[in-house]
Structure formats: structure tokens, C-alpha cells
């Protein structure tokens, strides 16, 4: 039997996936714990920022560096005479002790899944407690509050998003950075590659919004299934599976964005 020539769409996607971009350095800001919590920091914990992710600016590095200037302070005196105790900034998880009392998986009592409503309530409470406007604008405490507020925002945004949460945990637990442009060590497996190409061609061939709606639902099911497998991997301390499924989720998230931006006749472009 003669071989079937690959389609134009398949060749273009293979070109996108096989082209190696020029590596760039990616720096992760060091989250400095307060003096009261420094003894409780595990040497295995490696703080991470999603600043290399397209949606995350470099404000995290600025915030943590400012926070480090006042790292020995354990209480914030407010303008109204009250005080606010500095939270444990060892990791993004320790910033939210009410929502995540056991920290990240694979702790037996922790889960990759997070109650987002509870997380948001604690986030809003933290932001209210350490809002920079509560402190003298000329004081070092105000500068520290600015940095802490930025850190809290970044932590909440990361933990509330399954993909960013998975990327964070990969770096926290294993020192793996799948957000780096030099990601040749985290290539997609052949089965997923074929699935991605099939899904891309289906989007490019879609003729109506009804067809796109069906594709969106199919992709949502892919993402939900992948997120479940990511959770199982972290909870089972399976580094290889966690990395593999995180890379898969990046592709499905990119495809979802392409579906959201779909217009008749528009060329599909996946960003990974």
C-alpha cells in the first residue's frame, strides 16, 4: 500500500512543533520568609513565580525583592494603630493556611484540587489586611506592604489556575520549569501529537459557530481529563507523569484559546 502524503495543515503544525526557539533565561524570584517562619522552611522548597508565563509580568520579582528589604518584620503597624502579623511566605501554599492547611501534594491530606471559593475568600481577606493604603506612604512598612500585596496577587492567580498551579508545583517539588522556551526536554509524545494535529485540522475545517461549539466541548473534556491526571500524578509523587500531563494541558489550553478566537477562514495558530 502506498503511503499517504501528510496534509498542508499537518506539515505546518509539525514545523511549529519542531522549531526550537532561541533559549532565554528565566529567573524565579526568591520568596523570603519572615524571621518567625524561617526555621520552618524546608530546604526542598524552591519558590516559583509564573513570571515567565505570557500572562504573568515581572512584577513578582519586584514584589519579592521589596519584601526582602523588610524580611525581619513580623508585624505591620497600621495607620489606625492596629497591627497585622506577616503571613508565612515560604511558598504560595503557606500564604493561604486556612484554605490549604496541609500544603501541596503529595501530603496525604492535601489535594491538587483547590476549593476556589474558599481560596478567593482568604485572598480577599489577606489583601484587605495588607492593603498598602493602610500604612504610612513614607514608611518602609508601606513598601513592604506593596511587595506583599503583589506576591499575594501572584500566588492567588497561580493557585486559582490549574495550568499555572501545575507549573508551579513542578518547579516547587522537582525543580522542573516547563515554561522555559528551551523546552526540548519536554517534547509532546507521539499519541498526543497526532491528537493535537487532528484537533487543529478539525478547527481549521470548521464552517460554523455550531461546529466550533462542539469542538469546544470536546476540548473541555480533554482538559478536564488531563487536569484529573495531573492531580493523580502530584498526589502520587509521579514526576514523569506530572510533567507529561502538564505539557499536554498547555496544548489543550492553547487550542481552547484558538477556539475562542475562531473566525471563518482565519488561519489557526497554536502558541505553546
C-alpha positions as CSV (number, residue, x, y, z in Angstrom):
1,X,0.0,0.0,0.0
2,X,1.4,3.4,-0.9
3,X,2.0,6.0,1.9
4,X,-0.5,8.8,2.3
5,X,1.1,12.2,1.9
6,X,0.6,14.5,5.0
7,X,-1.8,17.4,4.7
8,X,-0.7,21.0,4.5
9,X,-2.0,21.6,8.0
10,X,-0.1,18.6,9.3
11,X,3.2,19.9,7.8
12,X,2.6,23.3,9.2
13,X,2.0,22.1,12.7
14,X,5.0,19.8,12.6
15,X,7.1,22.8,11.6
16,X,5.7,24.7,14.6
17,X,6.4,21.9,17.0
18,X,9.8,21.0,15.8
19,X,11.3,24.6,15.5
20,X,13.4,25.3,18.5
21,X,13.2,29.0,19.6
22,X,16.2,30.7,21.0
23,X,16.6,30.0,24.7
24,X,16.1,32.8,27.1
25,X,17.0,33.0,30.7
26,X,14.1,32.7,33.2
27,X,14.6,33.9,36.7
28,X,12.5,32.8,39.6
29,X,12.3,35.4,42.4
30,X,13.2,34.1,45.8
31,X,10.3,34.3,48.3
32,X,11.9,35.3,51.6
33,X,10.1,34.1,54.7
34,X,9.8,36.2,57.8
35,X,12.1,35.6,60.7
36,X,9.3,34.0,62.6
37,X,8.9,31.4,59.9
38,X,12.4,30.9,58.6
39,X,13.1,27.9,60.7
40,X,10.1,26.1,59.2
41,X,11.2,26.4,55.6
42,X,12.1,23.0,54.1
43,X,15.3,23.1,52.0
44,X,13.5,21.2,49.3
45,X,11.0,24.0,48.8
46,X,12.0,26.1,45.8
47,X,9.8,29.1,45.4
48,X,8.5,29.8,41.9
49,X,6.9,32.6,40.0
50,X,4.9,32.4,36.9
51,X,6.6,35.5,35.6
52,X,7.8,33.5,32.5
53,X,4.3,32.8,31.6
54,X,2.9,35.2,28.9
55,X,0.1,36.3,31.3
56,X,2.4,37.0,34.2
57,X,4.6,40.1,34.2
58,X,7.8,40.6,36.1
59,X,6.0,42.3,38.9
60,X,6.5,39.2,41.1
61,X,10.3,39.7,41.1
62,X,9.8,43.3,42.1
63,X,7.4,42.4,44.9
64,X,9.6,39.7,46.4
65,X,12.7,41.9,46.3
66,X,10.9,44.7,48.1
67,X,9.5,42.2,50.6
68,X,13.1,41.0,51.3
69,X,14.0,44.5,52.4
70,X,11.8,44.2,55.4
71,X,12.0,40.4,55.9
72,X,12.8,40.7,59.7
73,X,9.4,42.4,60.4
74,X,6.7,40.0,61.8
75,X,4.0,42.7,62.4
76,X,2.7,45.6,60.3
77,X,1.6,48.7,62.3
78,X,-1.4,50.2,60.5
79,X,-2.4,53.9,60.4
80,X,-5.3,53.2,62.8
81,X,-3.0,51.8,65.4
82,X,-3.8,48.1,64.8
83,X,-1.2,45.5,63.8
84,X,-1.2,42.8,61.1
85,X,1.0,39.7,61.5
86,X,3.1,39.0,58.5
87,X,2.0,35.7,56.8
88,X,4.3,32.8,56.1
89,X,5.7,33.5,52.7
90,X,7.7,30.2,52.3
91,X,5.5,29.1,49.4
92,X,2.4,30.2,47.6
93,X,0.6,27.4,49.6
94,X,1.7,28.7,53.0
95,X,0.2,32.1,52.2
96,X,-3.3,30.5,52.4
97,X,-3.2,28.4,55.6
98,X,-7.0,28.3,56.0
99,X,-7.7,27.0,52.5
100,X,-4.5,24.9,52.2
101,X,-3.6,23.8,55.8
102,X,-1.6,20.7,54.6
103,X,0.3,22.4,51.9
104,X,0.8,20.9,48.4
105,X,0.6,17.3,47.4
106,X,1.8,14.6,47.8
107,X,1.0,15.3,51.5
108,X,-1.6,12.5,52.4
109,X,-4.2,15.1,53.5
110,X,-3.6,17.5,50.6
111,X,-5.0,17.5,47.1
112,X,-4.2,19.1,43.8
113,X,-7.8,20.3,43.5
114,X,-8.4,23.5,45.4
115,X,-11.8,25.0,46.6
116,X,-11.6,28.2,44.6
117,X,-14.4,29.9,46.5
118,X,-12.6,29.3,49.8
119,X,-9.3,30.4,48.2
120,X,-10.8,33.6,47.0
121,X,-12.3,34.5,50.4
122,X,-8.9,34.1,52.0
123,X,-7.2,36.0,49.2
124,X,-9.6,38.9,49.7
125,X,-9.0,38.9,53.5
126,X,-5.3,38.9,53.0
127,X,-5.5,41.8,50.5
128,X,-7.6,43.8,52.9
129,X,-5.3,43.1,55.8
130,X,-2.1,44.1,54.0
131,X,-3.5,46.8,51.6
132,X,-0.8,49.4,51.1
133,X,-3.2,52.3,51.8
134,X,-3.4,51.1,55.4
135,X,0.2,52.1,56.0
136,X,2.1,55.4,56.1
137,X,3.1,56.0,52.4
138,X,6.6,57.3,53.5
139,X,7.4,54.2,55.7
140,X,9.3,51.1,55.0
141,X,6.2,49.2,56.1
142,X,4.3,50.7,53.1
143,X,7.0,49.5,50.7
144,X,6.9,46.0,52.3
145,X,3.1,46.0,52.0
146,X,3.3,46.9,48.3
147,X,5.6,43.9,47.7
148,X,3.5,41.6,49.9
149,X,0.3,42.6,48.1
150,X,1.9,41.9,44.7
151,X,3.1,38.5,46.0
152,X,-0.4,37.6,47.3
153,X,-1.9,38.6,43.9
154,X,0.6,36.4,42.1
155,X,0.1,33.5,44.4
156,X,-3.7,33.6,44.1
157,X,-3.6,33.9,40.3
158,X,-1.2,30.9,40.1
159,X,-3.1,28.7,42.5
160,X,-6.5,29.5,41.0
161,X,-5.4,28.3,37.5
162,X,-4.9,24.6,37.1
163,X,-2.2,25.0,34.5
164,X,-0.2,27.7,36.4
165,X,-0.7,25.6,39.6
166,X,0.8,22.5,37.9
167,X,3.7,24.5,36.5
168,X,4.4,26.0,40.0
169,X,4.3,22.6,41.7
170,X,6.6,21.1,39.1
171,X,9.2,23.7,40.0
172,X,8.5,23.6,43.7
173,X,8.6,19.9,44.0
174,X,11.1,18.8,41.3
175,X,12.9,22.0,40.0
176,X,11.3,21.4,36.6
177,X,10.4,24.5,34.5
178,X,8.2,23.6,31.6
179,X,7.5,27.4,30.9
180,X,11.0,27.9,29.6
181,X,11.3,28.5,25.8
182,X,14.2,26.0,25.8
183,X,11.7,23.1,26.5
184,X,13.3,20.5,24.2
185,X,13.4,18.1,27.2
186,X,9.6,18.2,27.5
187,X,8.5,17.3,24.0
188,X,5.0,16.1,23.4
189,X,4.5,12.3,22.9
190,X,3.6,10.9,19.6
191,X,0.0,9.9,20.5
192,X,-0.7,13.4,21.9
193,X,0.9,15.0,18.8
194,X,-1.4,13.1,16.5
195,X,-4.4,14.1,18.7
196,X,-3.4,17.8,18.6
197,X,-3.0,17.7,14.8
198,X,-6.4,16.1,14.4
199,X,-8.0,18.7,16.6
200,X,-6.2,21.5,14.8
201,X,-7.4,20.3,11.4
202,X,-11.0,20.0,12.8
203,X,-10.8,23.6,13.9
204,X,-9.4,24.8,10.6
205,X,-12.1,22.9,8.7
206,X,-15.0,24.2,10.9
207,X,-17.5,26.2,8.9
208,X,-19.9,27.5,11.5
209,X,-20.1,28.5,15.2
210,X,-22.2,25.4,15.9
211,X,-19.3,23.2,14.8
212,X,-16.9,25.2,16.9
213,X,-19.2,24.9,19.9
214,X,-18.9,21.1,19.6
215,X,-15.1,21.3,19.3
216,X,-15.0,23.5,22.4
217,X,-16.9,20.9,24.4
218,X,-14.6,18.1,23.2
219,X,-11.6,20.1,24.2
220,X,-13.1,21.0,27.6
221,X,-13.4,17.2,28.2
222,X,-9.8,16.8,27.2
223,X,-8.7,19.5,29.6
224,X,-10.8,18.1,32.5
225,X,-9.4,14.6,32.0
226,X,-5.8,16.0,31.8
227,X,-6.3,18.0,35.0
228,X,-7.6,14.9,36.8
229,X,-4.5,13.0,35.7
230,X,-2.2,15.9,36.8
231,X,-3.8,15.7,40.2
232,X,-3.3,12.0,40.4
233,X,0.4,12.4,39.4
234,X,1.2,15.0,42.0
235,X,-0.7,13.2,44.7
236,X,1.2,10.0,43.8
237,X,4.5,11.9,43.6
238,X,4.9,10.8,40.0
239,X,7.3,13.4,38.5
240,X,7.3,12.0,34.9
241,X,3.5,11.8,34.6
242,X,3.0,15.2,36.2
243,X,5.4,16.7,33.7
244,X,3.9,14.9,30.7
245,X,0.3,15.8,31.6
246,X,1.3,19.4,32.3
247,X,2.7,19.7,28.8
248,X,-0.5,18.2,27.4
249,X,-2.6,20.7,29.3
250,X,-0.5,23.5,27.7
251,X,-1.5,22.3,24.3
252,X,-5.2,21.9,25.1
253,X,-5.2,25.4,26.7
254,X,-3.7,26.8,23.5
255,X,-6.3,25.0,21.4
256,X,-9.0,26.4,23.6
257,X,-7.7,29.9,23.0
258,X,-7.7,29.3,19.3
259,X,-11.3,28.1,19.5
260,X,-12.3,31.2,21.4
261,X,-10.7,33.4,18.8
262,X,-12.2,31.4,15.8
263,X,-13.4,33.2,12.8
264,X,-14.4,31.7,9.4
265,X,-11.4,31.4,7.1
266,X,-8.9,32.6,9.8
267,X,-5.6,30.7,10.0
268,X,-5.2,28.8,13.2
269,X,-2.1,29.5,15.3
270,X,-1.3,27.5,18.4
271,X,1.0,29.0,21.0
272,X,2.7,26.6,23.4
